[in-house]
Amino acid sequence: MIQVFIAPGDLFQSLRENPAWFGVLAVGGALVVASILLIPPDLWVASAREQLIRQGREIPPGLASTGTFIRIAALVGGGLFWFAWAFLLAGIVTVVFSFALGDEGRYTQYLSVVSHGLLIGAAGALMTVPLKLVQQDPSLTLNLGTFAVFLEEGYAFRVLKLLEFFGLWGYGVMAVGVTKIDPRRSLGSAMGFLFAFALLFALVFGLFGG
C-alpha cells in the first residue's frame, strides 16, 4: 500500500501477474468509514440543517436528535458505495481498454489497479478530517473549486468542486497501472481517458445540487 504513493509503477508491475485487490479495497473502505466516524453527530446535524436552509426547505422539528442516525446512514452508504464504485469503475476501465481498445488486461487485473488507485482518495478523506472539523463542514474536500474564489455558486463551481485533488491523483495512479497491465498502452492515452472520465463525471453530477 505504501508503494501506491511512492512507486506505483513497480507495484503494478508485480500486480500484473498477481492481481490482488480485496485486501487493499477493504483497507480503503475502513479509512473511509474512519473518516466518517471521526465527525461528531452534531456536525452532521448542522450540515443537514444548513443544506435544508440553502434549498429553501423547512427544518423538521426532530432534526436535532437525528445526528446518530445521519452518521449511521453515512457509514452504511459510504461503505457500500466504496465497494460498488470500485467494481463499476473496474468494469468501465475493462470495457474501454480491453474490449474497445484491444488491450490484454482482464477484469481482475483492472480491479486490482482501481482498488489501489482508490486508496489515495480514501487516505485523503481521512487526512482532511481536521479541516472538516475546523471548517464545521463534513462534506469539505480539497478540490479545484478551493482556489476558484472568483466564482460564485453555480454550475461551473459545482463542477470544479467535484474535481477533488486526491481523486485526480488516484486516477493518475490508475493510468500508470493500465500501462503496466499492457505495456503497449501509453501513459498519455491512459491518463487522457481517465481524466476525461473524471471531467465527464463532474459535468454530469454538477447538474444536481443547484
N, C-alpha and C positions, 0 to 999 in steps of 0.2 A: 504493500500500500504506500510505503514511503517513495517507492520508485515512480508512482503516478505523478508525483510532484517534481522529482529531480531527474529521473531518467526514464521517461515513458517509452522511448524507442527501444531500449534494452528490455524493458518489461514486456512489451507487446511482441517482441521477437520470440521470447520464451513462451508466451501465451498462445502463440500461433499453433504450436503442437500440443499444448495442454491448456485449452481454453477454460480455465476456472472462472466462475462468475458468482456462485451463490454466496460464498463467504464474504466477499467484498461488498456485494449488494446488501447483505444483511447488516454489515457494519455501517454502510451508508444510511440505511434505514434507521439504525439505532442512533446515529448522530442527528438525524432529522427529528426523531422522537425526543431526544435530549434537548434540542433547541426549542421545542415546544413546551416541554415540562419546566424549563427554566423561566418561562414567562408567567408571572403571577396571575391568578384568576381575575383579580381586579382590573388588570391591564387589558385583558380580553374583553371585559365588560365595557370599559371606557372606549375601546376601539370600536366595538359594536354600536355603542351609543353615538359616537361621532359619525359613523357611517350612515346610520339612520337619519341623523340630522342633515347630513350632506345630501341625502336623497330626498329630503323633504317629507319623511315618513314620521308617524307618531311613535313615541318611545313606549313600549309595553310596560305596564306597571311593575311586573315582576322581573324586569331585566337585571336589576342589581344582584339578584340571587342566582343568576344563571352562569356565573363565571366558571364554576367547575364543569358544568355541562358543556359549555362552549369549548373549554380546553380539551375535554374528552373527545368531543366531536372532531376537533382539530387533530388530535392524536390518531384517531381511527382513520379519518380521511387522509391525513398526511402519510401514514404508514401504508395504507392500501394503494394510494396514488403512486407512491415511490416505486413499488414493485410493478404496478400496471404500466407506468410510464417507461420503465426500463424495457419491459417485454415489447411494448408497442414501438418504441424508438428503435430497438434492435431489429424489429420486423421491417420498419421503413428503410433502415440502412441496408438490410439484406436485399430487399426488393430492388432498391436503386443500384447498388454496386454489384451485387451478384447476378441478379436476373436481368436488369435493364442494361447495365454496362459491361457485363460479362466477366467480372472478377471471379476469383476462385474461392471466395470465402463461403463458409457455412453459417447458418443461423447461430449456432452455439459460439462460434468464433466472434461474430459481431456482438452477441450478447455479452461476451466477456469484455470486449472493447468498451461497449456502452456502460456496463456496470462499473468499470474502473474510472471512466471519464466522469460519471455522475458523482463519484466520491468527492470530487473537488467542490461541487455545489453543496453537498452535504456538510463538508468541513466548513465551507463559507457560511452556511446557515448557523452553525454553532459559534463561529468566531464573531458573527455580527450581533449575537445576543446582548453583549454590553451596550452596543449602540442602540439597540431596540429599547433597552431599559432606560437609558439616558433620555432618548427622544420620546419615550412613552408611546411607542408605535410598534406593535408586534409584527406588522407586515413590512417593516422597513427592510430594504435591501440596498446594496451598493450597485448602482446601475448607471447607464448613460444619462438618465434624467437627473441624476445627482448634480451634474455640472451644468445642466440646462436651466440655469436660474433665470434666463431671459425669456423662457417660455411660460405662458400662462397655462392653467389647467385646460386640457382639451385632448383631442385625439393624438396629435403628434407627441405630446408629453407622455401620454399613457403608453405609446409605442416605445419610447425611449426607456421608460421605467421597466418594461418587460425585457429589455436587453441588459440582463444582470451580468456583472463582471465575472463572477465565479462560474456562471453558466457558460459564458462565452469561452472562458479558459477551458472548461470541460470539453466543449465542442472542438477546440483546437487540439486537445489531447486525443480525443476520439479520432480526429483526422490522421494523427500520427499512427494510431492503431490500425486504421484502414489500410494505410500504405504498407504496414508490416504483414497484414493478412495476405495481401497480394502485392509484391514488390513492383509490379508493373504500374500500379496506381500512383500517380504523382501526388505530392503533398498539396500542391496548389489546387488541383481539381477536388481532392477530398475536402479541403478547407472551404473551397468555394461552395460546394453543395451544403455542408453542414451549417455554415454561416448564413447562407441563403435560406435554409430551413428555419434557423432561429429568427431571421428577419420576417419571414412569412408568418411564423407563429405569432410574433409580436403584432404584425399588421392585422391579423385576423382577430386576436383576442383583445387588441386595443380598441376594437369597435364597441366592446362592452364596458360597462362601468362609468359611462358618462353621466 
